[in-house]
Amino acid sequence: MLFNNFIDYINVICISGKGGNGKVHFTYNNKKIGKPDGGNGGNGGNIIFISDKNMFTLFNIKKYYKAYNGENGKNNCKTGKNGKNCIIKIPIGTKLIKKNNKINFNKNNIRKIILLGGKGGKGNNFYKKSNDQKTKKYTNGKNGIKTNIKLILNIKVDIGIVGFPNTGKSTILSLLTKNKPNIDNYNFTTITPNLGIYKNNKKYNIIIMDLPAIIEKSYKGKGIGNKYLRHIKKHKLLLLVINLNSIKEFIYQLITLKKELKKSNVKIYKNKTIIIISKIDNLNKKLINIVSYYLKKKNYYYCFFSKKKQKYVLYLKKKINYFFK
């Protein structure tokens, strides 16, 4: 399963419901005005946020939400219905910022009332007194609250796929998750992360993120930059995807990736990293042997990869399953 259109930051305008107005009404008996029986208005609906484990992006969050207003009071001392709440589901890992208040939705099914609806007004039945049975006094319902809310998502990613432009990262994700993100033969095909769900042989749901390409000085904002690297800081496995055009280019990409990740506070552990040498179909055997020797000497896990040969896909899955057994 794959989730395109990944969004991890959004501003949302929320308005809670207005309270219903109190009612002015009197009972009638033989066409004579009787006692006040105007009911109270219902309360306005609340704005409620709930964390949902089945969500992985803020893509479906709208930019404007409004709860329903409460009903006005009715005759016979009946209170109007409360306005329907507006319930907004967000992914686990979302930080909600309202003015100076911050709420972390770091577990499933956390439910928070963010904005209370306006209180319903009072009808004239509420204001009647023993010495004043003809009162027409009432109050309108309170307005709802309008506020701007920021949502910032920090998703828990199990596997991060990182590499230079046009190294085949999205292809690897598509073959692991059996879905196809946008793939083309030009730099920065991936401009926002692609998320996928990989099921290993234990049937675990493993979240994989294919990140936009890293280049030299990405940590300074060059290229697409390191905007999304925060999502893989607590990764369980890192896939570094590198093309093997030459030994010099291979070592340059490997050293640069390690440097850029370190500058972005993403730790690289050799026992949690697989180096993937991609697009190997037209490579000579000598070049492959030299790289293999180098990586073995440095004690890296590594594998070769080609989308044209199923054996490489199966071998990569075997490696991944080893880390999540």
Residue pairs with C-beta under 8 A, 6 or more apart in sequence:
1 177
1 178
1 179
1 196
1 197
2 173
2 174
2 177
2 179
2 180
2 181
2 194
2 195
2 196
2 197
3 56
3 57
3 59
3 194
3 195
3 196
4 181
4 182
4 194
5 57
5 59
5 192
6 56
6 57
6 59
6 192
6 193
6 194
6 195
7 57
7 58
7 59
7 61
7 153
7 192
8 57
8 58
8 152
8 153
8 154
8 155
8 228
8 231
9 58
9 150
9 151
9 152
9 153
10 58
10 61
10 63
10 150
10 151
11 63
11 148
11 149
11 150
11 151
12 61
12 62
12 63
12 64
12 65
12 88
12 148
12 149
12 150
12 151
13 63
13 64
13 65
13 146
13 147
13 148
13 149
14 47
14 64
14 65
14 66
14 86
14 88
14 114
14 115
14 146
14 147
14 149
15 47
15 65
15 66
15 67
15 115
15 144
15 145
15 146
16 44
16 45
16 46
16 47
16 66
16 67
16 86
16 115
16 116
16 117
16 118
16 144
16 145
17 43
17 44
17 45
17 46
17 66
17 67
17 68
17 69
17 70
17 83
17 84
17 86
17 117
17 118
17 144
18 44
18 69
18 70
18 83
18 117
18 118
18 141
18 142
18 143
18 144
19 41
19 42
19 43
19 44
19 69
19 70
19 83
19 117
19 118
19 119
19 120
19 121
19 140
19 141
19 142
19 143
20 40
20 41
20 42
20 43
20 44
20 69
20 70
20 71
20 72
20 73
20 80
20 83
20 120
20 121
20 141
21 41
21 72
21 73
21 120
21 121
21 138
21 139
21 140
21 141
22 38
22 39
22 40
22 41
22 72
22 73
22 120
22 121
22 122
22 123
22 124
22 126
22 138
22 139
22 140
22 141
23 38
23 39
23 40
23 41
23 72
23 73
23 74
23 75
23 123
23 124
23 138
24 36
24 38
24 123
24 124
24 136
24 138
25 36
25 37
25 38
25 75
25 123
25 124
26 33
26 34
26 35
26 36
26 37
26 38
26 124
26 134
27 33
27 34
27 35
27 37
28 34
33 134
35 125
35 128
35 133
36 123
36 124
36 125
36 127
36 128
36 133
36 134
36 135
36 136
37 75
37 76
37 77
37 125
38 73
38 75
38 77
38 123
38 124
38 125
38 138
39 73
39 74
39 75
39 76
39 77
39 78
39 79
39 80
39 123
39 125
40 73
40 79
40 80
40 120
40 121
40 122
40 123
40 126
41 70
41 71
41 72
41 73
41 79
41 80
41 120
41 121
41 122
41 123
41 140
41 141
42 70
42 71
42 72
42 79
42 80
42 81
42 82
42 83
42 120
43 70
43 82
43 83
43 117
43 118
43 119
43 120
43 141
44 67
44 68
44 69
44 70
44 82
44 83
44 117
44 118
44 119
44 120
44 141
44 142
44 144
45 67
45 68
45 69
45 70
45 82
45 83
45 84
45 85
45 86
45 117
46 67
46 85
46 86
46 113
46 114
46 115
46 116
46 117
47 65
47 67
47 85
47 86
47 88
47 113
47 114
47 115
48 85
48 86
48 87
48 88
48 111
48 112
48 113
48 114
49 87
49 88
49 89
49 90
49 96
49 103
49 105
49 111
49 112
49 114
50 87
50 88
50 89
50 90
50 109
50 110
50 111
50 112
51 89
51 90
51 91
51 92
51 94
51 105
51 106
51 107
51 108
51 109
51 110
52 89
52 90
52 91
52 92
52 108
52 109
53 92
53 108
53 109
55 89
55 90
55 91
55 92
56 91
56 155
56 195
56 207
57 91
57 153
57 155
57 195
58 90
58 91
58 94
58 151
58 153
61 88
61 90
61 151
65 86
65 88
66 86
66 144
67 83
67 84
67 85
67 86
67 115
67 117
67 144
68 83
68 84
68 85
68 86
69 83
69 141
69 144
70 80
70 81
70 82
70 83
70 117
70 118
70 120
70 141
71 80
71 81
71 82
71 83
72 80
72 141
73 79
73 80
73 120
73 121
73 122
73 123
73 138
74 80
77 123
77 125
79 120
80 120
82 117
82 120
83 117
85 117
90 96
90 105
90 151
90 153
91 105
91 153
91 155
92 105
92 106
92 107
92 108
92 155
92 156
93 105
93 106
93 153
93 154
93 155
93 156
94 104
94 105
94 151
94 152
94 153
94 154
95 102
95 103
95 104
95 105
95 151
95 152
95 153
95 154
96 102
96 103
96 104
96 105
96 112
96 114
96 149
96 150
96 151
97 149
97 150
97 151
97 152
98 114
98 147
98 149
98 150
99 147
103 112
103 114
105 112
114 149
115 144
115 145
115 147
116 145
117 144
118 141
118 142
118 143
118 144
118 145
119 141
119 142
120 141
121 138
121 139
121 140
121 141
121 142
122 138
122 139
123 138
124 135
124 136
124 137
124 138
127 135
127 137
127 138
128 135
129 135
154 230
154 231
155 195
155 207
155 209
155 231
156 207
156 234
157 207
157 208
157 209
157 231
157 232
157 234
157 235
158 206
158 207
158 208
158 235
158 236
158 237
158 324
159 198
159 206
159 207
159 208
159 209
159 235
159 236
159 237
159 238
159 239
159 320
160 208
160 209
160 211
160 231
160 232
160 235
160 237
160 238
160 239
160 266
161 169
161 172
161 173
161 208
161 209
161 210
161 211
161 239
161 241
162 169
162 211
162 214
162 232
162 238
162 239
162 240
162 241
162 257
162 261
163 169
163 213
163 214
163 240
163 241
163 242
163 253
163 257
163 278
164 213
164 214
164 215
164 242
164 243
164 253
164 256
164 257
165 187
165 188
165 189
165 213
165 215
165 223
166 185
166 186
166 187
166 189
166 213
166 243
167 213
167 241
167 242
167 243
167 278
167 279
168 241
168 243
168 278
168 279
168 305
168 307
169 190
169 210
169 211
169 213
169 241
170 181
170 182
170 183
170 189
170 190
170 194
170 210
171 183
171 278
171 307
172 210
172 239
172 241
172 276
172 278
172 305
172 316
173 181
173 194
173 196
173 208
173 210
174 180
174 181
174 183
174 196
175 307
175 313
176 196
176 198
176 208
176 313
176 316
176 317
176 320
177 196
177 197
177 198
177 208
179 196
181 190
181 194
181 210
182 189
182 190
183 189
187 213
188 212
188 213
188 223
188 224
190 210
190 211
190 212
190 213
191 212
191 224
192 212
192 228
193 209
193 210
193 211
193 212
193 228
193 231
194 209
194 210
195 207
195 208
195 209
195 210
196 207
196 208
196 209
196 210
197 205
197 206
197 207
197 208
198 205
198 206
198 208
198 320
199 205
199 206
200 206
200 317
200 320
200 321
200 324
200 325
201 321
202 321
202 324
202 325
204 324
206 320
206 324
209 228
209 231
209 232
211 228
211 229
211 231
211 232
212 224
212 227
212 228
213 223
213 224
214 223
214 226
214 256
214 257
214 260
214 261
215 222
215 223
215 256
215 260
216 222
216 256
216 260
217 260
218 224
218 225
218 226
218 260
218 264
219 225
219 226
219 260
219 263
219 264
226 260
226 263
226 264
229 261
229 264
229 266
230 264
232 238
232 266
233 265
233 266
233 267
235 266
235 272
236 272
236 323
236 324
237 272
237 273
237 274
237 320
237 323
237 324
238 266
238 268
238 272
238 273
238 274
239 273
239 274
239 276
240 254
240 257
240 273
240 274
240 275
240 276
241 276
241 278
241 305
242 250
242 253
242 254
242 257
242 275
242 276
242 277
242 278
243 249
243 250
243 253
243 277
243 278
243 279
244 250
244 277
244 278
244 279
244 280
244 283
244 287
244 288
244 291
246 287
247 287
247 290
247 291
247 294
250 277
250 291
251 294
254 275
258 268
261 267
261 268
262 268
270 298
270 299
270 300
270 301
271 301
272 323
273 300
273 301
274 301
274 302
274 303
274 316
274 319
274 320
275 295
275 300
275 301
275 302
275 303
276 302
276 303
276 304
276 305
276 316
277 288
277 291
277 302
277 303
277 304
277 305
278 304
278 305
278 306
279 305
279 306
280 288
280 304
280 305
280 306
281 306
281 308
281 309
288 304
292 302
295 302
301 319
303 312
303 315
303 316
303 319
304 312
305 312
305 313
305 316
306 312
307 313
